[in-house]
């Protein structure tokens, strides 16, 4: 197997994962559309826009030519924003060969079609979705690039593919588990961004720890409920891709979703928040997707619904909280349909 890995694209998470691969002795070529960014990575070993202050390994090179990035690579790691995933993979198609290991680390949906990223990739590459590997879990790029201890999960229906991805990334500071529930890992990674937005909004409103703890707990129940209805294993939502990623994304100022929510809670408009962030906030697009997915599957997602109204229908954040607090009384264990629960516990 070639020791070269291609990484598409050169954002913060892609760069951090490229650093892990380089630390493992692999030659990494990153693809970017920006000539200046490529030159900075190659000549200064930095990616100052996305990871300021981080020094990159000389094993990491960058190019604006996708064919050059992919040529000779045994694995391709795709970390494009969800909104750009289809167009990026469409370009990859010209250079893709069936023996390449395809891994993606993007947490979101294609908003227009409501499709998961693995589905989009398989459609464009005309390959089996089950052979794609999903990488997810609690992992801030800013900490990974500093080699802080981090644990993630790689999931695929193809055990050999998951094992190969595990071997690529595993090292002394980056621990990797495998999981066969690719659907659940992908859904958990996407949906938790919605709850992280809500947690940031709660903090921006200065609602305190009680409110945020309730939001995270009920949010986990909400994303588990829709995930199981869509076919995922409920245990996945108690793992690294679920509660692990939810905690780190909803409680840290490294989190773009938390920061965006906090600014919204402080009264800033969505357009101003996005302009000031300067980077993709996946939770915003995911909130829109979840609003329609919940309708499609007939599953209640009250937190996602209220965030949708705040983001896209100008509802005031305080009014959204009042609507959540004023819902009809429920039992705490109304997480999923009884027959689904019995299916996993029989």
Residue pairs with C-beta under 8 A, 6 or more apart in sequence:
1 74
2 72
2 73
2 74
3 25
3 26
3 27
3 74
4 26
4 27
4 28
4 29
4 72
4 73
4 74
5 18
5 21
5 26
5 27
5 28
5 29
5 73
5 74
5 75
5 76
5 77
5 168
6 28
6 29
6 30
6 31
6 69
6 70
6 73
6 75
6 76
6 77
7 14
7 15
7 17
7 18
7 21
7 28
7 29
7 30
7 31
7 69
7 76
7 77
7 79
8 14
8 30
8 31
8 66
8 69
8 76
8 77
8 78
8 79
8 80
8 88
8 92
9 30
9 31
9 32
9 33
9 79
9 80
9 84
9 88
10 18
10 30
10 31
10 32
10 34
10 37
10 38
10 41
10 47
10 50
10 62
11 50
11 79
11 81
11 279
11 280
12 47
12 50
12 51
12 141
12 142
12 279
13 79
13 105
13 139
13 141
14 30
14 77
14 79
14 105
15 30
15 47
15 50
15 51
15 54
15 56
15 60
15 141
15 145
16 51
16 139
16 141
16 142
16 144
16 145
17 77
17 79
17 105
17 135
17 144
17 169
18 28
18 30
18 56
18 60
18 77
19 54
19 56
19 57
19 60
19 144
19 145
20 144
20 169
20 171
20 174
21 28
21 77
21 168
21 169
22 28
22 56
22 57
22 59
22 60
23 57
23 147
23 171
23 174
24 168
24 169
24 170
24 171
25 59
26 59
26 168
27 59
27 61
28 57
28 59
28 60
28 61
29 60
29 61
29 62
29 63
29 68
29 69
29 70
29 73
30 38
30 41
30 60
30 61
30 62
30 63
30 69
31 62
31 63
31 64
31 65
31 66
31 69
31 70
32 38
32 41
32 62
32 63
32 64
33 64
34 64
35 64
37 47
37 49
37 62
38 62
38 63
38 64
40 46
40 47
40 48
41 47
41 56
41 60
41 61
41 62
42 61
42 62
45 55
45 56
45 57
45 58
45 60
46 54
46 55
46 56
47 54
47 56
50 141
50 279
51 141
51 142
51 145
54 142
54 145
54 146
63 69
66 91
66 92
66 94
66 95
67 94
67 95
70 76
70 92
70 95
70 96
70 100
71 95
73 100
74 99
74 100
74 101
75 100
75 101
75 102
75 103
75 164
75 165
75 168
76 92
76 96
76 100
76 101
76 102
76 103
77 103
77 104
77 105
77 135
78 85
78 88
78 89
78 92
78 102
78 103
78 104
78 105
78 106
78 121
79 104
79 105
79 106
80 88
80 89
80 106
81 106
81 108
81 280
81 282
82 106
82 107
82 108
82 109
82 110
82 111
82 117
82 282
82 285
82 286
83 111
83 280
83 285
85 104
85 106
85 110
85 117
85 120
85 121
86 110
86 120
86 123
86 124
89 120
89 121
89 124
89 125
90 124
92 124
92 125
93 124
93 125
93 126
96 102
96 125
96 127
98 127
101 133
101 161
101 164
101 165
101 168
102 121
102 125
102 127
102 131
102 132
102 133
103 132
103 133
103 134
103 135
103 154
103 165
103 168
104 117
104 118
104 121
104 132
104 133
104 134
104 135
105 134
105 135
105 136
106 117
106 282
107 136
107 189
107 190
107 192
107 193
107 282
107 286
108 117
108 190
108 193
108 282
108 285
108 286
108 289
109 115
109 116
109 117
109 190
109 285
109 286
109 289
109 290
109 293
110 116
110 117
110 120
110 289
111 285
111 288
111 289
113 120
114 289
114 292
114 293
114 296
115 123
116 183
116 186
116 187
116 190
117 134
117 186
118 129
118 132
118 134
118 182
118 186
119 129
121 127
121 129
121 132
122 128
122 129
122 132
129 157
130 156
130 157
130 158
130 182
131 156
131 157
131 158
131 161
132 156
132 161
132 182
133 154
133 155
133 156
133 158
133 161
133 162
133 164
133 165
133 182
134 154
134 155
134 156
134 182
134 185
134 186
134 189
135 152
135 153
135 154
135 165
135 169
136 152
136 153
136 155
136 185
136 186
136 188
136 189
136 240
136 241
136 245
137 150
137 151
137 152
137 153
137 189
137 240
137 241
137 244
137 245
138 150
138 151
138 152
138 240
138 244
138 245
138 247
138 248
138 249
139 150
139 152
139 245
139 248
140 248
140 252
140 254
140 255
141 254
142 254
143 150
143 254
144 150
144 174
147 173
148 173
149 173
149 175
150 173
150 174
150 175
151 174
151 175
151 176
151 177
151 240
151 244
152 169
152 174
152 175
152 176
152 177
152 240
153 176
153 177
153 178
153 179
153 185
153 239
153 240
153 241
154 162
154 165
154 166
154 169
154 176
154 177
154 178
154 179
155 162
155 178
155 179
155 180
155 181
155 182
155 184
155 185
155 186
155 241
156 162
156 165
156 178
156 180
156 182
157 180
157 182
159 178
159 180
162 178
162 179
162 180
163 178
165 176
166 176
166 177
166 178
169 176
170 176
177 240
179 185
179 236
179 239
179 241
181 232
181 233
181 235
181 236
183 227
183 230
183 231
183 232
184 227
184 232
184 233
184 236
184 237
184 241
184 242
185 236
185 241
187 223
187 226
187 227
187 230
187 232
188 223
188 227
188 232
188 236
188 237
188 239
188 241
188 242
188 245
188 246
189 241
189 245
190 282
190 286
190 289
191 222
191 223
191 226
191 227
191 286
191 290
191 304
192 219
192 223
192 242
192 245
192 246
192 249
192 250
193 249
193 257
193 282
193 283
193 286
194 219
194 223
194 283
194 286
194 287
194 290
194 303
194 304
194 307
195 215
195 216
195 219
195 220
195 222
195 223
195 246
195 249
195 250
195 303
196 246
196 249
196 250
196 255
196 257
196 258
196 261
196 283
197 257
197 258
197 260
197 261
197 264
197 281
197 283
197 284
197 287
197 307
198 215
198 219
198 250
198 261
198 303
198 306
198 307
199 212
199 215
199 216
199 219
199 250
199 251
199 258
199 261
200 250
200 255
200 257
200 258
200 259
200 260
200 261
200 262
200 263
200 264
200 265
201 261
201 262
201 264
201 265
201 307
201 310
201 317
202 211
202 212
202 215
202 261
202 265
202 321
203 212
203 258
203 261
203 262
203 265
204 261
204 262
204 263
204 264
204 265
204 266
204 317
205 265
205 266
205 317
205 318
205 321
207 321
211 321
212 250
212 251
215 250
215 303
216 246
216 247
216 250
218 303
219 246
219 250
219 303
220 237
220 242
220 243
220 246
221 335
222 300
222 301
222 302
222 303
222 304
223 237
223 242
223 246
223 301
224 234
224 237
224 242
224 335
224 336
225 299
225 300
225 301
225 335
225 336
226 290
226 293
226 294
226 297
226 299
226 301
227 234
227 236
227 237
228 234
228 336
228 340
228 344
229 297
229 298
229 299
229 336
229 337
229 340
230 293
230 297
233 344
234 336
234 341
234 344
235 344
236 242
237 243
248 255
249 255
249 257
249 258
250 257
250 258
251 258
252 258
253 259
256 277
256 279
256 280
256 281
256 282
256 283
257 281
257 282
257 283
259 277
260 273
260 274
260 277
260 281
260 283
260 284
261 283
263 272
263 273
263 276
264 270
264 273
264 310
264 311
264 317
265 317
268 276
270 284
270 311
273 281
274 281
274 284
284 311
287 304
287 307
287 308
287 311
287 312
288 308
288 311
288 312
290 301
290 304
290 308
291 301
291 304
291 305
291 308
294 300
294 301
294 304
294 305
302 324
302 327
303 324
306 315
306 320
306 321
306 323
306 324
307 320
309 315
309 320
310 316
310 317
310 320
335 341
